[in-house]
Amino acid sequence: MFPAIWSNRHAVALIVVVATLLSLPVLMSVAGLPPRDRVYSGIRVETGTVPLDEQQVFEEKGPVDILFVGSSLLVRGLDVNYVEQQLSAQLGRPAKVSRLALKWQGLDMQYMLMHDLLEHRKVGMVVMNMPTLALIGDSPHIQAYRWMRWGEFPRSTTALPFRDRMAIYGAEVLGAPRQLVNYLRPNRLVENPQLVRTLGSQSEYGAVGYYGGPFVNEPRTPPAIPVDSIFSHGESDPNFDFHGLALGPYHQHWAREIGNLANQYHVSFAMMHIPEDTEKGMTTVPERMYWPEAIGIPSAPVLGIPAATLFRDTLPAEVDNYYYDQHFNDNGRELFTRAITPALLALYEKEAHGGSPQ
């Protein structure tokens, strides 16, 4: 058997290679980071709507009236085209409604998406879906190594404990070689309009039944829901339960940074709950924390509809037909979108002109 190291020269070469790989994030930062859009082109398309996100952040120009930011729950939970149509009718002009989202929940990821778009385009209002119990653990996003780079967002990480900063640096070490390849040979999937549209809607999950069952087309007209009841009126609001399992320190840090980001760019900020399949029959909207306090914006609205209210006109045995797993299929997406849109329009009107959403 050959020894692992057979000479002093070999040992020195191995040390140099390992040291270079470990320091590559810093070396790339010193040499000058490639354009930020190259990070997006290196994110695997299986992780979400990346070509659409890249297009909206770096290619499109002009202001955005409402920006939705979140995870795959948002992609399958809200039809942004419908919201855009309704907002256009309300404003009497073409409105612009955008959505940025990657699969798997994580407030560090949501901060990144929000930060990048706010840096490139003017936004009237940001609406974000906050983590549910599906977010397990308290560490960097599972795909963080694809988009975290040394030297970016430095102010947003300085308050993190050493352990978390090392976890982030570890992700940067893992992702640096691929990001270097992205710079040398960029992946231009964003230039394929069909792929952008397909990934933008995740339409492959639309006409899919619950956990592989047959798809059953269900009514998509929601019951009459007073707009005022969709808004939380404080931590003790009877329609909301803000006392779930609190986020860990890592994600609470990013919640505060998201609030700081909204204040920095003077953008109106709200949070919206999207019901999961496990909420069937619940008469309150389950939240892990009281989000206005967590993000540091006491006046930030929280919108949500209890599952029992949303499916008030649906037989209990038929509720599953609105999901393909914990996410909505086309039945649920259209039902929820039509139910929540009046509150979103009222909120936009309030933020644009003052007053109270009615």
C-alpha positions as CSV (number, residue, x, y, z in Angstrom):
1,M,0.0,0.0,0.0
2,F,1.3,3.5,-0.9
3,P,1.5,6.0,1.9
4,A,-0.9,8.9,1.9
5,I,2.1,11.3,1.9
6,W,5.3,10.0,0.3
7,S,7.6,13.1,0.5
8,N,8.0,16.5,2.1
9,R,7.3,18.1,-1.3
10,H,4.1,16.2,-1.5
11,A,3.1,17.3,2.0
12,V,3.8,20.9,1.1
13,A,1.8,20.6,-2.1
14,L,-1.2,19.1,-0.2
15,I,-1.1,21.8,2.4
16,V,-1.0,24.5,-0.3
17,V,-4.0,22.9,-2.1
18,V,-6.1,22.6,1.1
19,A,-5.2,26.1,2.3
20,T,-6.1,27.5,-1.1
21,L,-9.5,25.8,-1.1
22,L,-10.2,26.9,2.5
23,S,-9.2,30.5,1.7
24,L,-10.8,30.6,-1.8
25,P,-13.9,32.7,-0.6
26,V,-11.5,35.4,0.8
27,L,-9.2,35.2,-2.3
28,M,-12.1,35.7,-4.6
29,S,-13.3,38.7,-2.6
30,V,-9.9,40.3,-2.6
31,A,-9.5,39.7,-6.4
32,G,-13.0,41.1,-7.0
33,L,-16.2,39.1,-6.9
34,P,-17.9,38.2,-10.2
35,P,-21.2,40.0,-10.9
36,R,-23.9,39.0,-8.5
37,D,-26.1,37.6,-11.2
38,R,-23.5,34.8,-11.7
39,V,-24.5,33.5,-8.3
40,Y,-28.1,33.0,-9.5
41,S,-27.0,31.2,-12.6
42,G,-25.2,28.7,-10.5
43,I,-28.2,27.8,-8.4
44,R,-29.7,24.5,-9.6
45,V,-33.1,24.9,-11.3
46,E,-34.4,22.1,-9.1
47,T,-34.2,24.4,-6.1
48,G,-37.0,26.7,-7.4
49,T,-37.7,29.6,-9.7
50,V,-34.1,30.7,-10.2
51,P,-34.2,31.8,-13.9
52,L,-37.3,33.8,-13.1
53,D,-35.7,35.3,-10.0
54,E,-32.5,36.2,-12.0
55,Q,-34.6,37.8,-14.7
56,Q,-36.6,39.9,-12.3
57,V,-33.6,41.1,-10.2
58,F,-31.0,41.7,-12.9
59,E,-32.7,41.9,-16.3
60,E,-36.1,43.7,-15.8
61,K,-36.2,47.4,-15.0
62,G,-38.8,49.7,-13.5
63,P,-40.6,49.8,-10.2
64,V,-42.4,47.0,-8.5
65,D,-45.7,47.7,-6.8
66,I,-45.8,44.5,-4.7
67,L,-43.0,42.1,-4.2
68,F,-43.7,38.7,-2.6
69,V,-40.7,36.9,-1.1
70,G,-40.7,33.4,0.4
71,S,-40.3,29.7,-0.2
72,S,-42.1,27.1,-2.3
73,L,-45.2,27.5,-0.2
74,L,-45.5,31.0,-1.7
75,V,-44.9,29.7,-5.3
76,R,-47.7,27.2,-5.0
77,G,-49.8,29.2,-2.7
78,L,-50.3,32.5,-4.5
79,D,-51.1,33.3,-8.2
80,V,-49.2,36.6,-8.6
81,N,-50.7,37.1,-12.1
82,Y,-54.2,37.2,-10.6
83,V,-53.0,39.7,-7.9
84,E,-51.4,41.8,-10.6
85,Q,-54.6,41.8,-12.7
86,Q,-56.7,42.9,-9.7
87,L,-54.2,45.6,-8.6
88,S,-54.1,46.9,-12.2
89,A,-57.9,47.2,-12.2
90,Q,-57.8,49.0,-8.8
91,L,-55.1,51.5,-9.9
92,G,-56.4,52.1,-13.4
93,R,-52.9,51.4,-14.8
94,P,-50.7,48.4,-15.4
95,A,-49.4,47.2,-12.1
96,K,-46.2,45.2,-11.5
97,V,-46.4,42.3,-9.0
98,S,-43.3,40.1,-8.6
99,R,-42.3,37.1,-6.6
100,L,-38.9,35.8,-5.5
101,A,-38.7,32.3,-4.0
102,L,-36.5,29.3,-3.6
103,K,-37.4,25.9,-2.3
104,W,-36.9,25.1,1.4
105,Q,-37.6,27.7,4.0
106,G,-35.0,29.9,5.6
107,L,-35.0,33.6,6.5
108,D,-31.3,34.0,5.4
109,M,-32.4,33.0,1.9
110,Q,-35.4,35.3,2.0
111,Y,-33.2,38.2,3.2
112,M,-30.9,37.5,0.3
113,L,-33.7,37.6,-2.3
114,M,-35.2,40.7,-0.8
115,H,-31.9,42.5,-0.5
116,D,-30.9,41.8,-4.1
117,L,-34.1,43.1,-5.7
118,L,-34.3,46.2,-3.4
119,E,-30.7,47.0,-4.5
120,H,-31.7,47.0,-8.1
121,R,-35.3,48.2,-8.3
122,K,-37.8,50.4,-6.4
123,V,-40.5,48.5,-4.6
124,G,-43.7,49.8,-3.1
125,M,-44.5,47.0,-0.7
126,V,-42.9,43.7,0.3
127,V,-45.1,40.7,1.5
128,M,-43.2,37.7,2.9
129,N,-44.4,34.3,4.1
130,M,-42.6,33.5,7.4
131,P,-41.3,30.1,8.4
132,T,-43.7,27.3,9.5
133,L,-42.8,24.2,11.5
134,A,-41.5,22.7,8.3
135,L,-38.3,24.7,9.0
136,I,-36.3,22.3,11.2
137,G,-33.1,23.2,12.8
138,D,-31.3,26.6,13.2
139,S,-28.5,26.8,10.6
140,P,-27.8,28.3,7.2
141,H,-30.2,27.4,4.4
142,I,-29.6,24.1,2.7
143,Q,-28.6,25.8,-0.5
144,A,-26.7,28.7,1.2
145,Y,-23.4,27.5,-0.3
146,R,-24.7,28.4,-3.8
147,W,-25.4,32.1,-3.0
148,M,-23.5,33.1,0.0
149,R,-20.2,34.9,-0.8
150,W,-17.5,36.3,1.4
151,G,-17.6,40.1,1.6
152,E,-21.3,40.4,0.8
153,F,-23.9,41.5,3.3
154,P,-21.1,42.0,5.9
155,R,-23.2,44.2,8.2
156,S,-25.9,41.6,8.3
157,T,-23.7,38.9,9.8
158,T,-21.5,40.8,12.3
159,A,-24.0,40.2,15.1
160,L,-24.1,36.5,14.7
161,P,-22.1,34.3,17.1
162,F,-18.8,32.9,16.0
163,R,-20.3,29.4,15.5
164,D,-22.9,30.7,13.0
165,R,-20.3,32.8,11.2
166,M,-18.1,29.7,10.8
167,A,-21.1,27.8,9.5
168,I,-21.6,30.5,6.9
169,Y,-17.9,30.5,6.0
170,G,-18.1,26.7,5.6
171,A,-20.9,27.2,3.1
172,E,-18.9,29.7,1.3
173,V,-15.9,27.4,1.1
174,L,-18.1,24.6,-0.3
175,G,-19.6,26.9,-2.9
176,A,-16.6,29.0,-4.0
177,P,-15.2,26.5,-6.6
178,R,-18.6,26.3,-8.3
179,Q,-19.1,30.0,-8.2
180,L,-15.6,30.4,-9.8
181,V,-16.8,28.0,-12.6
182,N,-20.0,30.1,-12.9
183,Y,-17.8,33.1,-13.6
184,L,-15.7,31.4,-16.2
185,R,-18.6,29.5,-17.8
186,P,-21.9,31.2,-16.9
187,N,-25.1,29.1,-17.1
188,R,-27.6,31.2,-19.1
189,L,-30.8,29.3,-18.5
190,V,-32.5,32.6,-17.9
191,E,-32.4,33.2,-21.7
192,N,-34.8,30.3,-22.2
193,P,-38.3,32.0,-21.9
194,Q,-40.2,28.7,-21.7
195,L,-38.0,27.5,-18.9
196,V,-38.5,30.8,-17.1
197,R,-42.2,30.5,-17.3
198,T,-42.3,26.9,-16.3
199,L,-40.1,27.3,-13.3
200,G,-41.9,30.5,-12.4
201,S,-45.1,28.7,-11.7
202,Q,-43.9,25.2,-10.8
203,S,-46.9,24.2,-12.9
204,E,-45.8,20.5,-12.8
205,Y,-47.5,20.4,-9.3
206,G,-50.7,22.0,-10.4
207,A,-53.0,19.2,-11.4
208,V,-51.6,16.7,-8.9
209,G,-53.6,14.9,-6.2
210,Y,-52.8,14.6,-2.6
211,Y,-49.6,12.6,-2.1
212,G,-49.9,10.9,-5.4
213,G,-53.7,10.4,-5.4
214,P,-55.9,11.3,-8.3
215,F,-56.4,15.0,-9.0
216,V,-60.0,16.0,-8.3
217,N,-61.1,19.4,-9.7
218,E,-62.8,21.3,-6.8
219,P,-64.7,24.6,-6.6
220,R,-62.3,27.6,-6.3
221,T,-64.6,30.4,-5.2
222,P,-63.9,31.2,-1.6
223,P,-66.5,31.9,1.0
224,A,-67.3,35.5,1.9
225,I,-64.6,36.6,4.4
226,P,-64.6,40.1,5.9
227,V,-61.3,41.8,4.9
228,D,-60.7,43.2,8.4
229,S,-60.7,39.7,9.8
230,I,-57.8,38.7,7.6
231,F,-55.5,41.2,9.4
232,S,-54.1,40.5,12.8
233,H,-55.1,43.1,15.3
234,G,-52.3,42.4,17.8
235,E,-50.7,39.4,19.5
236,S,-54.0,38.4,21.2
237,D,-56.1,38.4,18.0
238,P,-58.5,35.5,18.3
239,N,-58.0,34.6,14.7
240,F,-54.2,34.0,15.1
241,D,-52.1,31.9,17.4
242,F,-48.6,33.5,17.7
243,H,-47.3,31.2,20.4
244,G,-45.9,28.3,18.4
245,L,-42.4,26.9,18.5
246,A,-40.1,29.9,18.3
247,L,-37.4,30.2,15.8
248,G,-33.8,29.6,16.9
249,P,-31.3,32.4,17.4
250,Y,-29.9,32.1,13.8
251,H,-33.2,32.6,12.0
252,Q,-34.3,35.2,14.6
253,H,-31.2,37.2,13.6
254,W,-32.3,37.1,10.0
255,A,-35.8,38.1,10.9
256,R,-34.4,41.3,12.5
257,E,-32.1,41.9,9.5
258,I,-35.2,41.7,7.2
259,G,-36.9,44.3,9.3
260,N,-33.7,46.5,9.1
261,L,-33.7,46.0,5.4
262,A,-37.3,47.2,5.0
263,N,-36.4,50.3,7.1
264,Q,-33.2,51.0,5.2
265,Y,-35.1,51.1,1.9
266,H,-38.2,52.7,3.3
267,V,-40.4,50.0,1.9
268,S,-43.7,48.9,3.4
269,F,-43.5,45.4,4.8
270,A,-46.2,42.8,5.6
271,M,-46.3,39.1,6.3
272,M,-48.8,36.6,5.0
273,H,-49.6,33.1,6.2
274,I,-50.3,30.3,3.6
275,P,-52.2,27.4,5.0
276,E,-50.6,23.9,4.9
277,D,-52.3,20.6,4.8
278,T,-51.8,20.0,8.5
279,E,-53.9,23.0,9.4
280,K,-57.2,21.3,8.3
281,G,-60.0,22.2,10.7
282,M,-58.0,24.8,12.6
283,T,-59.9,27.9,13.6
284,T,-56.8,30.1,14.1
285,V,-53.8,30.9,12.0
286,P,-50.8,29.1,13.5
287,E,-47.6,31.2,13.7
288,R,-44.3,30.4,15.3
289,M,-43.8,33.9,16.8
290,Y,-45.4,37.3,16.9
291,W,-43.7,38.4,13.7
292,P,-44.0,42.3,14.1
293,E,-41.9,42.0,17.2
294,A,-39.5,39.4,15.8
295,I,-38.6,41.6,12.8
296,G,-38.6,44.8,14.8
297,I,-41.4,46.6,13.0
298,P,-44.3,46.8,15.5
299,S,-46.7,48.2,12.8
300,A,-46.0,45.5,10.2
301,P,-49.3,43.8,9.2
302,V,-49.8,40.1,9.4
303,L,-52.4,38.6,7.0
304,G,-53.9,35.1,7.4
305,I,-57.0,33.1,7.0
306,P,-57.7,30.1,9.3
307,A,-58.1,26.9,7.4
308,A,-61.5,26.3,8.9
309,T,-62.6,29.7,7.5
310,L,-61.0,29.2,4.1
311,F,-62.7,25.7,3.7
312,R,-65.9,26.6,5.4
313,D,-67.9,25.6,2.4
314,T,-65.9,22.4,1.7
315,L,-66.6,19.0,3.2
316,P,-63.8,17.8,5.5
317,A,-63.2,14.8,3.3
318,E,-62.6,17.0,0.3
319,V,-60.1,19.4,1.8
320,D,-57.1,17.2,0.8
321,N,-58.1,17.7,-2.8
322,Y,-56.7,21.2,-2.6
323,Y,-53.2,20.0,-1.8
324,Y,-50.5,17.8,-3.4
325,D,-48.5,17.5,-0.2
326,Q,-48.2,20.4,2.3
327,H,-48.4,22.7,-0.7
328,F,-51.5,23.8,-2.6
329,N,-52.2,22.3,-6.0
330,D,-54.2,24.4,-8.5
331,N,-57.4,24.0,-6.5
332,G,-55.9,25.4,-3.4
333,R,-53.8,28.0,-5.1
334,E,-56.8,29.6,-6.8
335,L,-59.0,29.4,-3.8
336,F,-56.5,31.0,-1.5
337,T,-55.5,33.7,-4.0
338,R,-59.0,34.8,-4.5
339,A,-59.7,34.8,-0.7
340,I,-56.6,36.8,0.2
341,T,-56.4,39.3,-2.7
342,P,-59.0,41.7,-1.4
343,A,-57.0,42.2,1.8
344,L,-53.7,42.6,-0.2
345,L,-55.4,45.3,-2.3
346,A,-56.7,47.1,0.7
347,L,-53.3,46.9,2.3
348,Y,-51.6,48.4,-0.8
349,E,-54.2,51.2,-0.9
350,K,-53.6,51.9,2.8
351,E,-49.8,51.9,2.4
352,A,-50.0,54.1,-0.7
353,H,-52.5,56.6,0.5
354,G,-52.8,56.2,4.3
355,G,-55.8,55.1,6.3
356,S,-56.9,51.7,7.5
357,P,-57.4,48.6,5.3
358,Q,-61.1,47.9,5.1
